[in-house]
């Protein structure tokens, strides 16, 4: 199984409302570092700025599957909020890779008591759940909307995490091939 950063970038760029910083989808090297894992893709949606760090992949033993994860920053100017997304894929004989699970964790800067850890959202490979990106969105959205963050820029930006999570998960799904 393979993951393509280029396909991920294309998929994310096709998501409604996302625009890349500088108008192009370039993986920028983080200051003073080297290597693909220290690159980030800067973009905005709805007036809020984000960075998705280069997704990392882990292959399961005997080529049974693939785990793809990434960190996303909501660059809010006071201290970034972070989200970690993890997507597990199973190899299915004669078919495209099938999603086995999705999990997300959100850490809000200076709000330890409001952090979110979603239990893994599982999908049966014999009867796959349709649109797991939407299932993730719904799960995150219900938890974020339950908190009263307020109406300032940072608080409003935090409310966009479900949509950003869905865009990144769907882009991961589109970037995995057999």
N, C-alpha and C positions, 0 to 999 in steps of 0.2 A: 504494500500500500504506500502511496505517495501523497505528500502535501506540497502544494505549489504556492509560494509567497506571491508570485506574480498573479496567479488566478485569484488568490485571496484579495489582493489589492483591487483587481478589476471588479470582483463581486461587491466589495465594500463601496467602490465608487459608483456602482449602479444603484445603490440604495437611495431611495427618495430623500432628498434634502441634505445629503452629505456632500460637502465640498472640501477639497483638499487645500491645505495651506499653500499659497503660491500658485494655485491652480493646477498643480500636477501631483500625481501620487508617487512621491519618492520616499524611499526608506532612508531617513536621515540618521547619521551616526551620532550617538549621544556624545557630548563634549568630553574629550580626553580618553575615549575608549576605542576599542577595535572589535571587529567580528560582527557577524550577522545578528547575534542575539542581543547586541547592544544598539540595535537600530529601532527607530520608531517612525510611525506613520502619523503625521499631524493632520487633523481635519476638524471641521466644525459642522454642527447641525443645530438649527434653531437659535443661532447666536451664541452657542456654547462651544468651547474648544476642548478637544480630546486628543490623546495620544494612545495609539495601540502599539504596544511593543511587539517586536517580531515574534510570531507564534513559535513555540517549541514543540517538538514531536518526540514521542517515545514509541518504539515498535514493541509489540507484545512478543513473547517467545514463540518460536516456530511460525512467525508471520501470521498469528491469529488475529491481530488487529493493530490499531494505532490509537494513541492518545495525543490530542492536540490541546495545548493550553496557551493562554496569553494574558498579559496584564494590560488593563486599560486605565489611563489616568483621565480624570476630569480636571483639566487645568483651570482652577478657579481663582488663582492669584494670591490666595492666602495660605494655601497648603493643599496639595492635590488630594482628592478623594481617589480611591483605587478600587478596581474590580478585577478579580481573577476569574476567568472562564476556563472550564475544562470540558472537553468533549471526547467521549470514547467511541471508537468505531470498531465493528467486528468485520472480519473478512468472511464473506458468504460465497461459497463455491458457485461460479458461473454468474454472479450478480455483482452489482455495484456494492461498495462498502455500506454497511448498515449501522446507524447510530445505536449504541447500546445505552449511553447515559449522557446527561449534561449536568454540570454543577456550577454554581456561581457563589462568590463571596464578595461582599462589598464592605470596604472599610472607609468610614467617613472621618476626615481630618478633625481632630479634637472632639469627636462625639463617640467615645468608646461604647456607650450604652445603646447606641442606635445602629451599630454594625449589623449586617445581615449575612447569614450563612444559610443558603438553601440546601436542603437535603437533595441528594442526587435524584434527578428526574430520569426514570428508567423507561426504556422502550424494549418490548419483546421483538427480537429480530424475526420471529416467525409471523408476527402480526404488528409491524412497526407503527408507532404513533405518528400520525400525520402532523406536520408543522410543529416540530419541537421548539423552534424559535419562538413561536407564539405562546406555547406552554410556559417557556422560561419567562417571557415578557409578563404573562399574567401572574406568575408566582412572585416575581420581583415587584411588579406594580402594586399588588395587594399589600405587600409589606411596606413599601416606601410610602404609599398613600396613607397608611395607618399612622405614620409619624407626622407630627406637625412641625416641619422644618421652618416655616415662615415664608416670606415672599421676596427676600433679597436675592441678588444674582446667584449666590452659591446655593441657596435653598431651592430656587427654581431649577437650576442646573441639575441638582441631585434627582429631581423628579424625572429627568430624561434618561437616567441610567437604564430603565427597562428597554427603551427603544434602541439604545446603543448596544445593549447586550444582545438583543434579537438580531441587529444588523451584523454584529461580529460573529455570532453563532452561525447564522445563515451563510456568511462568507466563508467560514471554516468548512461547513458542509459542502459548499460548492467547490472548495479547493482540494478535496480529498478524492483520489482516484485509486483504482485497483492496481 
